[in-house]
Amino acid sequence: MVHDITDFRELFLNDRPMMDTRAPIEFLKGAFPGVLNLPLMTDHERERVGTCYKQQGQQAAVILGHQLVSGQTRAERLQAWADFARANPEGCLYCFRGGMRSQIVQQWLKQDAGIDYPRVTGGYKALRTFLIQTVDDAVEQCDLLVLGGMTGTGKTDVLVQLDNALDLEGHANHRGSSFGKRATGQPTNIDFENRLAIDVLKKRANGHQQFVLEDESRTVGSCALPLPLYQRMQNAPMVWLEDSLESRVERILRDYVVELNAEFIDKNGEHGFALFSRRLLDSLSNIQRRLGGERYQRLQAVMEAALGEQASCGSVDLHRVWIEALLREYYDPMYAFQREKKGARIAFAGDQAAVLAYLRQQG
């Protein structure tokens, strides 16, 4: 007989396969990486059972649930659960609180398919609470170093070379600026928090007690940093990454033009370039008020010309004009002010090689 799972740390550290038996609407609001949603009930079925529970009580709701998930419907769902369990013998299942839904799935697997399959004690809610506490504990117990620098200095390029980095933008699938939206969209805020927490858990298990994070605002696109982490970052020592304007222009051209266009084409095929163009123009429009009317119209005209040239012959050369102007006239003055404001916290400044060496030495 299998024992239900209470060691959540082991579950996440070893990437144990998990079957989520909650309804699809619950799953979409927040889940864990790599988990498969094989619900006991559809959204509509769950809604009907919930209404019955409120109007007629628990016993009537249980009877209705068994009526809704019966016959061929029950057989098909049982087959999917059994297939998962056989393919992932080291896995487990859960519902929201580790209650009736996961108990039913576990019971049917045992009696109909002869499969003893463990479920998570406390379900999704307990796992989620554990991950929230994981981040809170790290904020209290670990050292933080915050990596800052002008736009385009390659802060992410540095982070991906460090074993103790937490890539907030990577977890949020967003580059962090007004132009930072990816073609593939962002996770829900709960999914973002879960990914970050599992990353923290694994790195601490590997012995890291210091983390390097990019200097971010409270939100990375639509994803909000956990408040305790964000507050701690505001007082953490900083390392400032420096690079030439020319190198920064080339890096932004690579990330925000060449690679972003490729993302859109990969996702949308022949419509990709048009969607990429719209995204760039919309991103510029989003900061129109802060740019001012004249500067916005000038940069918009250059961007449209650059996109036209890219569409006709594939050249991206003209994009350098609006990128450099945006850096000189908009982003650099803001970041220069931020550097002055945070100057007392800056423990080290240098180019990428020097910063990497310093951070590795600290870690």
C-alpha positions as CSV (number, residue, x, y, z in Angstrom):
1,M,0.0,0.0,0.0
2,V,1.4,3.4,-1.0
3,H,1.7,6.3,1.5
4,D,0.4,9.7,0.8
5,I,3.0,12.4,0.2
6,T,3.9,14.9,2.9
7,D,7.5,15.7,1.8
8,F,6.9,18.6,-0.5
9,R,10.6,19.5,-0.7
10,E,11.5,16.1,-2.2
11,L,8.6,16.4,-4.6
12,F,9.9,19.6,-6.2
13,L,13.6,18.9,-5.9
14,N,13.2,15.7,-7.9
15,D,10.6,17.0,-10.4
16,R,8.2,14.2,-9.5
17,P,5.5,13.9,-12.1
18,M,2.2,15.2,-10.8
19,M,-1.4,14.8,-11.9
20,D,-3.7,17.7,-11.1
21,T,-7.3,16.6,-10.7
22,R,-8.8,20.1,-10.2
23,A,-11.1,21.6,-12.8
24,P,-9.5,23.3,-15.8
25,I,-10.5,26.8,-14.6
26,E,-8.6,26.2,-11.3
27,F,-5.6,24.9,-13.2
28,L,-5.4,27.9,-15.5
29,K,-5.3,30.3,-12.5
30,G,-2.2,28.7,-11.2
31,A,-0.2,25.4,-11.4
32,F,3.2,23.9,-11.1
33,P,5.7,23.5,-13.9
34,G,5.3,20.3,-15.9
35,V,2.1,19.2,-14.1
36,L,-0.7,17.6,-16.2
37,N,-4.3,18.6,-15.6
38,L,-6.5,15.4,-15.7
39,P,-9.6,16.7,-13.9
40,L,-12.2,14.6,-12.1
41,M,-14.9,17.1,-13.3
42,T,-15.1,19.7,-16.1
43,D,-15.7,23.3,-15.2
44,H,-19.4,23.0,-15.9
45,E,-19.7,19.8,-13.9
46,R,-17.9,21.4,-10.9
47,E,-20.2,24.4,-11.1
48,R,-23.3,22.2,-11.0
49,V,-22.0,20.2,-8.0
50,G,-21.1,23.5,-6.2
51,T,-24.6,24.9,-6.8
52,C,-26.1,21.7,-5.5
53,Y,-23.9,21.7,-2.4
54,K,-25.1,25.3,-1.6
55,Q,-28.7,24.5,-2.1
56,Q,-29.1,20.9,-0.9
57,G,-26.0,20.0,1.1
58,Q,-23.0,17.7,0.8
59,Q,-24.8,14.4,0.4
60,A,-26.8,15.6,-2.6
61,A,-23.7,17.2,-4.2
62,V,-21.8,13.9,-3.9
63,I,-24.6,11.9,-5.5
64,L,-24.9,14.4,-8.3
65,G,-21.1,14.3,-8.8
66,H,-21.2,10.5,-9.2
67,Q,-24.1,10.8,-11.7
68,L,-22.2,13.3,-13.8
69,V,-19.0,11.3,-13.8
70,S,-20.4,7.8,-14.7
71,G,-20.6,5.4,-17.5
72,Q,-18.4,6.2,-20.6
73,T,-17.3,9.5,-19.1
74,R,-16.0,7.8,-16.0
75,A,-14.3,5.1,-18.1
76,E,-12.5,7.6,-20.3
77,R,-11.2,9.7,-17.4
78,L,-10.2,6.6,-15.5
79,Q,-8.2,5.4,-18.5
80,A,-6.4,8.8,-18.7
81,W,-5.5,8.6,-15.0
82,A,-4.3,5.0,-15.3
83,D,-2.2,5.8,-18.4
84,F,-0.5,8.6,-16.5
85,A,0.1,6.5,-13.4
86,R,1.6,3.6,-15.4
87,A,3.8,6.0,-17.4
88,N,4.9,7.8,-14.2
89,P,5.1,5.2,-11.4
90,E,7.1,7.6,-9.3
91,G,4.4,10.3,-9.6
92,C,1.4,11.4,-7.5
93,L,-1.9,13.1,-7.7
94,Y,-3.6,16.0,-5.9
95,C,-6.8,18.1,-5.9
96,F,-7.2,21.5,-4.3
97,R,-7.1,20.6,-0.6
98,G,-6.2,16.9,-0.8
99,G,-9.9,16.1,-0.1
100,M,-12.7,14.3,-1.8
101,R,-11.7,14.7,-5.5
102,S,-8.2,13.3,-5.1
103,Q,-9.6,10.6,-2.8
104,I,-12.1,9.5,-5.4
105,V,-9.5,9.4,-8.2
106,Q,-7.1,7.4,-5.9
107,Q,-9.9,5.0,-4.9
108,W,-11.1,4.4,-8.5
109,L,-7.5,3.8,-9.7
110,K,-7.1,1.2,-7.0
111,Q,-10.4,-0.6,-7.3
112,D,-10.8,-0.5,-11.1
113,A,-7.3,-0.5,-12.4
114,G,-5.4,-2.1,-9.6
115,I,-3.1,0.9,-9.2
116,D,-2.0,2.1,-5.8
117,Y,-1.1,5.8,-6.5
118,P,-0.1,8.3,-3.8
119,R,-1.8,11.6,-3.4
120,V,-0.5,14.8,-1.9
121,T,-1.6,15.5,1.7
122,G,-3.2,18.9,1.7
123,G,-3.3,19.1,-2.1
124,Y,-2.5,22.1,-4.2
125,K,-3.1,24.6,-1.4
126,A,-0.5,22.9,0.8
127,L,2.1,22.8,-2.0
128,R,1.5,26.5,-2.8
129,T,1.9,27.5,0.8
130,F,5.1,25.6,1.0
131,L,6.5,27.4,-2.1
132,I,5.5,30.8,-0.7
133,Q,7.2,30.0,2.5
134,T,10.3,28.9,0.5
135,V,10.8,32.4,-0.9
136,D,10.0,34.1,2.4
137,D,12.6,31.9,4.1
138,A,15.2,32.7,1.4
139,V,14.6,36.4,1.8
140,E,15.2,36.2,5.5
141,Q,18.1,33.8,5.5
142,C,20.1,34.5,2.3
143,D,22.2,37.3,1.0
144,L,21.1,39.2,-2.1
145,L,23.1,41.1,-4.7
146,V,21.2,43.3,-7.2
147,L,22.6,43.7,-10.7
148,G,21.9,47.1,-12.3
149,G,23.0,49.0,-15.4
150,M,21.8,51.1,-18.3
151,T,19.4,49.6,-20.8
152,G,21.1,47.1,-23.1
153,T,24.2,46.5,-21.0
154,G,23.4,42.7,-21.1
155,K,22.4,42.1,-17.5
156,T,20.5,38.9,-18.5
157,D,23.6,37.8,-20.4
158,V,25.5,38.0,-17.1
159,L,22.8,36.3,-15.0
160,V,22.6,33.2,-17.3
161,Q,26.4,32.6,-16.6
162,L,26.0,32.5,-12.8
163,D,25.0,29.4,-10.9
164,N,23.4,31.5,-8.1
165,A,21.3,33.9,-10.3
166,L,17.5,34.2,-10.1
167,D,16.4,35.2,-13.6
168,L,13.2,37.1,-12.8
169,E,12.7,38.1,-16.4
170,G,13.2,34.5,-17.5
171,H,10.6,33.2,-15.1
172,A,8.2,36.0,-16.1
173,N,8.9,35.5,-19.9
174,H,9.3,39.2,-20.3
175,R,12.3,41.4,-20.8
176,G,11.2,43.9,-18.2
177,S,11.0,47.2,-20.2
178,S,8.2,48.9,-22.1
179,F,9.4,46.9,-25.1
180,G,9.8,43.7,-23.1
181,K,6.7,41.6,-24.2
182,R,7.6,38.3,-25.8
183,A,5.7,36.6,-28.6
184,T,4.8,33.7,-26.4
185,G,3.0,35.6,-23.6
186,Q,3.5,35.6,-19.9
187,P,2.6,33.0,-17.2
188,T,-0.1,33.9,-14.6
189,N,1.3,35.6,-11.5
190,I,0.9,32.4,-9.5
191,D,2.7,30.4,-12.1
192,F,5.5,33.0,-12.0
193,E,5.8,32.8,-8.2
194,N,5.8,29.0,-8.3
195,R,8.6,28.9,-10.9
196,L,10.7,31.3,-8.9
197,A,10.2,29.4,-5.7
198,I,11.2,26.1,-7.2
199,D,14.3,27.8,-8.6
200,V,15.1,29.1,-5.1
201,L,14.5,25.7,-3.6
202,K,16.8,23.9,-6.0
203,K,19.6,26.5,-5.7
204,R,19.5,26.4,-1.9
205,A,19.6,22.6,-2.1
206,N,22.8,22.9,-4.1
207,G,24.4,25.0,-1.4
208,H,23.8,28.5,-2.5
209,Q,23.1,31.0,0.2
210,Q,23.5,34.2,-1.9
211,F,21.4,35.1,-4.9
212,V,22.1,37.6,-7.7
213,L,19.0,39.3,-9.2
214,E,18.5,42.0,-11.8
215,D,17.3,45.4,-10.5
216,E,13.6,45.3,-11.4
217,S,10.5,47.3,-10.6
218,R,7.8,45.5,-8.5
219,T,6.3,44.2,-11.8
220,V,8.0,42.4,-14.7
221,G,5.4,42.9,-17.3
222,S,2.2,41.6,-15.7
223,C,4.0,39.5,-13.1
224,A,4.5,41.0,-9.7
225,L,7.5,40.1,-7.5
226,P,6.7,38.6,-4.1
227,L,6.5,41.7,-1.9
228,P,9.1,40.5,0.8
229,L,11.6,39.8,-2.0
230,Y,11.0,43.2,-3.7
231,Q,11.4,45.1,-0.4
232,R,14.6,43.3,0.4
233,M,16.0,44.1,-3.0
234,Q,15.6,47.8,-2.3
235,N,18.2,47.7,0.4
236,A,20.6,45.1,-1.0
237,P,24.1,45.9,-2.3
238,M,24.3,46.6,-6.0
239,V,26.7,45.8,-8.8
240,W,26.6,48.2,-11.8
241,L,27.2,46.7,-15.3
242,E,28.8,49.1,-17.8
243,D,29.1,49.0,-21.6
244,S,29.5,51.3,-24.6
245,L,26.6,52.8,-26.3
246,E,27.5,51.1,-29.5
247,S,27.5,47.6,-27.9
248,R,24.2,48.4,-26.2
249,V,22.6,49.3,-29.5
250,E,23.7,46.1,-31.0
251,R,22.5,44.0,-28.1
252,I,19.0,45.7,-28.2
253,L,18.9,45.2,-32.0
254,R,19.6,41.5,-31.4
255,D,17.1,41.0,-28.6
256,Y,14.2,43.4,-29.5
257,V,14.4,43.2,-33.3
258,V,16.1,40.1,-34.7
259,E,15.2,37.6,-32.0
260,L,11.7,39.0,-31.3
261,N,10.9,39.0,-35.0
262,A,12.0,35.3,-35.2
263,E,9.8,34.5,-32.2
264,F,6.7,36.0,-33.8
265,I,7.4,34.2,-37.1
266,D,8.0,30.9,-35.4
267,K,4.7,31.3,-33.5
268,N,2.6,32.8,-36.2
269,G,4.1,31.8,-39.6
270,E,3.5,34.2,-42.5
271,H,1.6,36.7,-40.2
272,G,4.6,36.8,-37.8
273,F,6.3,39.9,-39.2
274,A,3.1,42.0,-39.3
275,L,2.4,41.1,-35.6
276,F,6.1,41.8,-34.7
277,S,5.8,45.2,-36.4
278,R,2.6,46.0,-34.6
279,R,4.2,45.0,-31.3
280,L,7.1,47.4,-31.8
281,L,4.9,50.3,-32.7
282,D,2.6,49.6,-29.8
283,S,5.5,49.5,-27.4
284,L,6.6,52.9,-28.6
285,S,3.1,54.2,-28.3
286,N,2.9,53.0,-24.7
287,I,5.6,55.6,-23.7
288,Q,4.2,58.4,-26.0
289,R,3.2,60.6,-23.1
290,R,6.6,60.4,-21.5
291,L,8.4,60.9,-24.7
292,G,6.4,64.0,-25.7
293,G,4.6,64.6,-29.0
294,E,7.5,65.8,-31.2
295,R,10.0,63.1,-30.1
296,Y,7.4,60.4,-30.3
297,Q,6.4,61.3,-33.9
298,R,10.1,61.5,-34.9
299,L,10.9,58.1,-33.5
300,Q,7.7,56.6,-34.8
301,A,8.6,57.7,-38.4
302,V,12.1,56.2,-38.1
303,M,10.7,52.9,-36.7
304,E,8.1,52.7,-39.5
305,A,10.8,53.3,-42.1
306,A,13.1,50.6,-40.4
307,L,10.2,48.1,-40.5
308,G,9.5,48.9,-44.1
309,E,13.1,48.3,-45.0
310,Q,13.2,45.1,-43.0
311,A,10.1,43.9,-44.8
312,S,11.4,44.7,-48.3
313,C,14.9,43.4,-48.1
314,G,15.5,41.9,-44.6
315,S,18.0,44.6,-43.5
316,V,17.7,45.7,-39.9
317,D,20.3,48.5,-40.2
318,L,17.8,51.4,-39.9
319,H,16.5,50.1,-36.6
320,R,19.8,51.3,-35.0
321,V,18.7,54.9,-35.5
322,W,15.6,54.8,-33.3
323,I,17.3,52.5,-30.8
324,E,20.2,54.9,-30.3
325,A,17.9,57.9,-30.1
326,L,15.7,56.2,-27.5
327,L,18.7,55.3,-25.4
328,R,20.3,58.8,-25.6
329,E,17.1,60.8,-25.1
330,Y,14.9,58.7,-22.9
331,Y,16.4,55.6,-21.2
332,D,19.9,56.9,-20.3
333,P,18.8,60.1,-18.5
334,M,16.4,57.9,-16.4
335,Y,19.0,55.4,-15.6
336,A,21.7,58.0,-14.8
337,F,19.3,59.5,-12.3
338,Q,18.7,56.0,-10.8
339,R,22.4,55.3,-10.5
340,E,22.9,58.6,-8.7
341,K,20.0,57.8,-6.4
342,K,21.3,54.3,-5.6
343,G,25.0,55.3,-5.6
344,A,25.6,54.5,-1.9
345,R,24.5,50.9,-2.5
346,I,26.9,50.2,-5.4
347,A,29.6,47.9,-4.2
348,F,31.3,47.4,-7.6
349,A,31.0,48.7,-11.2
350,G,32.7,47.4,-14.4
351,D,32.3,45.8,-17.8
352,Q,30.8,42.3,-18.3
353,A,34.1,40.4,-17.7
354,A,34.9,42.4,-14.5
355,V,31.3,42.1,-13.2
356,L,31.2,38.4,-13.8
357,A,34.5,37.9,-12.0
358,Y,33.4,39.9,-9.1
359,L,30.0,38.1,-8.7
360,R,31.6,34.7,-9.0
361,Q,34.1,35.7,-6.3
362,Q,31.3,36.9,-4.1
363,G,29.2,33.8,-4.6
